[in-house]
Amino acid sequence: MLAILAEYSYSHPFVQPLPVWDYWPWLLLPLCAGVAIVYKSAKCASMRRVPWEATVAFAWILIFMVTAGAILAGLVKVLESKG
């Protein structure tokens, strides 16, 4: 990982993306966790319920994101095979 970063020269910020090819799907986990915790912290009547409800919301968000990704990947494969 560090060897990839060492070879990469970041000379054009906001035009040339950073090299996150190997681990970018894992960035979905903290994103979903943050959204679930903040949303449930604002919506729950009692803070005692936040950990459980945020865990459930995290699972639902993750399930739907993975499902949407699989559907879109399948759609791309179908459209590429027809073209």
C-alpha positions, -999 to +999 in steps of 0.1 A: +000+000+000+027+025+009+047+015-022+017+026-043+015+059-025+052+065-028+050+060-066+020+083-069+026+120-075-003+141-065+004+170-089-032+180-099-055+182-068-092+178-075-084+166-110-064+135-103-080+112-077-060+097-048-052+060-052-078+042-031-085+014-056-077-014-031-098-003-002-125+021-013-155-004-007-145-006+030-150+032+033-187+024+031-187+010+066-178+042+085-200+062+062-231+040+070-222+040+107-219+077+109-252+083+091-270+058+112-257+072+145-264+108+137-298+101+122-309+079+152-295+104+177-318+130+163-348+108+160-349+087+191-369+099+221-344+083+246-306+081+242-308+046+257-323+033+224-298+049+201-271+021+201-296-006+192-316+015+167-284+028+151-272-008+147-304-018+130-303+013+107-266+006+099-275-030+088-305-018+067-284+009+050-256-015+043-280-042+029-296-017+006-263-002-006-248-036-014-281-046-031-281-014-052-244-019-061-251-055-072-280-044-093-261-016-109-231-039-116-254-064-132-270-037-153-236-025-165-226-060-174-258-065-194-255-032-212-218-038-220-225-073-234-252-058-257-230-030-270 
